[in-house]
Amino acid sequence: MIKIFRTLAYGLLAISVACQSKPQNPAKESEASGEAREDSLALLHAYELQAQIKHAVYPMVETQSIAAQSLEDAADDPALWLHPDDPAKSLIYGSNKKGGLATYDLSGKEVAYYPIGKVNNVDVLQQLSFGERSVSILGCSNRTYQGIDIFLIDETDGSLTDLSQESLTVDPAKVDDVYGFCFGRLKDGKIFAILNGKNGLMQQFELVLKDSAVSWILRREYQSPSQTEGMVVDELLGDLYVGQEDGGIWKLKLDPKDATEAQKLAMSGEENPAIAYDIEGLSIYRKGEQAYLMASSQG
């Protein structure tokens, strides 16, 4: 019965908890109930805001549910790996903020799970020169040990091999909780791993791939006015976009040697009622010569 309740509204979940004769952790139960009420009110407000938007999108496919308790914020950032020979064998990698990284096929079925820690954001970079091979890598921010994981993606089945033999961790005194993450690549072949924290500090590291391992060198820091998360790089134009959750979207040049100041995109802030903070994931979609910067809004 409790399992049924958990798949429904938060109000029914509260009933299922009340029916238990001896709660495991009353303090945790109370905190979870409070969060559930807050989320319910936020959802009602989101529906009111959503009613102002004329267009809507609907999923063609959904993945299996992430392994987490019903009140936990778990599923977050995904990335797509395109199989080099057979597009039908391409995979989706998605974060479980409570425990690891999940792999799904294009039907949404989970085909692998890596319990590596509290993964937040995920990105994939393909067609990299690694010795005499062309390879793909996956990177993700990991809040368990405040760093990033880098994996080599097997070109046949998409399985992951850890390349982070050296400790790719950040200074928690500077980066307040590792949060957003993305890859970037310049036309000269230099590869970057870019991360940010809840205090809005972004750090850009150059990745060095050598002898089946990876190391990194800090090349730049950028301080946003407030909390950031979603980031994406336009490799064609060499631009890095950073989402300031309650402030808008900023554009920087990816090359750390370029001193061009960050620019806030027009209509990405409070002047646009459809944004309704906060800004979350960012992605770029190209069709022919036309390109679109896409942002998800959690408001």
N, C-alpha and C positions, 0 to 999 in steps of 0.2 A: 504494500500500500504506500509506503514511504517513497518507493521508487517512482510510482505513478505520480505522486504529488510533486516530486522534484522536477518532472518534465513540464509542469504547469506553472501557473503564476506564483509570484512570491507569497501572496496571501495564503494559498493552499499549502505552501511549504511551511509557513508558520503553524498551520494546524497540525501538520504531520510531526513537527518538533514538539508541540504541546502534548501530543498523544503518547510520547515516550515516557516511560515511568521514571527513568533516571538519566537525565542528560549527561553526556560525557564531560562537557566543559561548559558550565553555565555562562561564564564570562564570554567565551567565544560565541556561544549561541546568541547572547544578547547583542554582541557587536555585529554579528552577521545579520540579525533581524533589523538592526538599525540601518545597516548598509542597504538591506533589501528595500526598506521603506524609502530611503533617499533615492535609490535607483528607480523605484516605481514613480516617484514624483518627477524625477528627471525625465523619465520616459514619456510621461503625460505631457510635459512641457515640450519635449522634442516633437511629439505628434502635432502639437499646436503650430510649431514652427514649420514642420514639414508640409502642413496644409497650405502654406503660402507658396510652395514650389509646384509648378505646373507639371513637371516631367518626373518620371520614375523609372527605375531599373529593376529587373527581376532576374534571379539566377537561373541559368540553364542547368547547372550542376552544383551540388553542395557536397562538401567533404563530410566524412564521419565526424561525430562530435569529439572534441578534444577530451582527453582523460583528466578530469578535474571535478571537484565538488560543485554542486549546482549554483552556489552563490559566488564562486570564485571567478575573477577576471583572468581568463586563461588564453584562449585563442587570440592571436594578435597578427603579426606581420608575416605575409607569405612571399615566396619568390618562385619563379618558374625556370626550370631547366629544360632547354630544347634539345632533344636527342639528336646527335649529329647525323644519324643515318635514317631514322624512322620517327617522324614527328608524333606518331601515335603512342610511342613509348616514352614521351616526355613526362616529366614529373613536377609536382608541386611540393615545395618544402615550407612547412608552416610552424611557427613557434608555439610552444606551450609554456606560458609564463610561469607555470608552477612546477616545471620539471624537465623539459627537454625539447627535442626537435622531431617533428613528425613528417613522414614522406607519404604522399598520396599519388595514385595514378590519375589519369584524366577523367575517370568515372567518379572520383572522390573517395575511393577505397584506400584505407591506410595500408601501406605495404611495408613500412619499416618505422621504427621508433628508436631514437637515441636519447637516453636519459642523462644528458650532460649538464643539467642545471637549469636555472631560470632564464631561459632564452627570451629575448624581447624582440629585436628586429633582425631580419634575415635578408641577405642579398646574394646574388649569383653573378659571376663574371666568367664569360666563355671566350674561347679562342685565344688562350694565353700561351706564350712560348715558355716551355719548361724543359730546359735541355734541348733535346732534338724532337720533343713532342709538342703537340698542341693540346692543351688541357682546359678543363673548367674547374673553378673553385667556388666553394660556398663559404660565406662568412656570417657570423651572427654575434650580437652583443649578449654577454652572459652576466647576469646580475648576481649570480651565486658567488663568483670570485672577482667581480668587477674587472672584466676584461673582454676579449673577443676570442672566438674559436675560428680557425681556418681549416677547411677540409678540401681534399682532392675528390672530385666527383668521378666515379668510374664511368667511362664513356660507353660501356655496354649496358649496365643495369642501373646506373645512378646511385650505387652505394657509396658511402662516404669513408674516407681514410683521413685520420687526423694528421695535419701538417704542423700543428702548433707545438713542436718539440721544445721550443723556448717559451718562457712565460710571457704571454701577450696581455699584460695587465696594466691598468692605469693607476695614477695616484688618486685615491679617494679623497684626499685633502683638497684636490683641485676639481676633479670631476665628481659632482655630487650624484652618485648612483648612475652607472652606465645605462643608457636608454636607447637613443636612436643610433642607427648604423646603416652605412651603405658603402659600396665600392665606387671607385672612379678611375678612369684611365685617360692619360694624355695621348696625343697622336704620336709622341716620340716613344711610346711604349711604357712609360712609367705608370705604376699601379699604386693606388692609394686606398687605405682603409680609413674611413671617416666615422667618428663616433661623437655623440654628445651626451650630456648629463642633464639632470633635472634643474640644475642651476643655470642652464643655457650656455655652458662652455662647450665649444666644439674643438676637437683635436683631430688633426689630419696627419696620418702616418704614411710614409712611403713603404711599401712592401718589397722585400727582397726574397725571391724564390731561388733557392740553391740547394743542391744535394738532397732533394726530397724533403726539404724543410723550409720554413718561412721565418723571417725575422722582420722587424720594423724599426723605422727611424722617424721621430717626431719632426714634422716639417712646418706646421703652422698651428696656431690657436686663434679662435675667434669667439668673442663673448657676445651672445645675444642678450637683448634687454630682459628676457624672462625665459621660462621653460621651453625647450625645443624637443622635437622627436623626429618626425618624418623628414627624410632627405632623399634626394635623387640627383644623379648626374646626367647631363646631356653631353655625351661624348663627342657628338658631331660638332657642337659649338663650344665645348669646353666650359660649360656652366654648371655650377653646383647650386641647387635649390634647397633651402632649409626652412622647415615649417616651425614658426614660433606659435605655440599652441593658442595663446590668447592675444596674438598681435598681428599675424599675417604671414606672408611667404616672402623670404629674402633670397636674392640672387647674388652669388659671388662667382668669381672666376675660379676654376678648379686648380689652375697652376698656382702653387703657393708663392711663386716669385712675382705674380701679377699683383700690383698694389691697388688695383681698382677697388673703390669702396663698395661695400654691400649696398644693394638697392632693394627697396621694398616694392613688390609688385603692386601696381594699381588694382583696386577692387579686390584685394586679398585680405582686407582688414574690416574694421567695424563699419566702414562706409558701404559695405556690401551686406545687406540683410540676409542673403541666402547662405553666407558663411556660418553664421550663428555658432561661434566658437564652442569646442576647440578644434583646431586643425590637427589632423592625425597623419595618415599615410600620404605620401606623394609618389607619383609615377609618371612616366612619359610614354605617350602612345604616338606612333608615327604611321601615317598612311600616305605613301607617295612622298611628295614634297611638303605635305602639311604635317605639323607636329602639334600635339596637345599636352599641356601640363595638367595632370589630373590630381585633385586633392579630395580626401575624404574628410567629412566634418562630423565630429562626435557630438556636436551640439544639437 
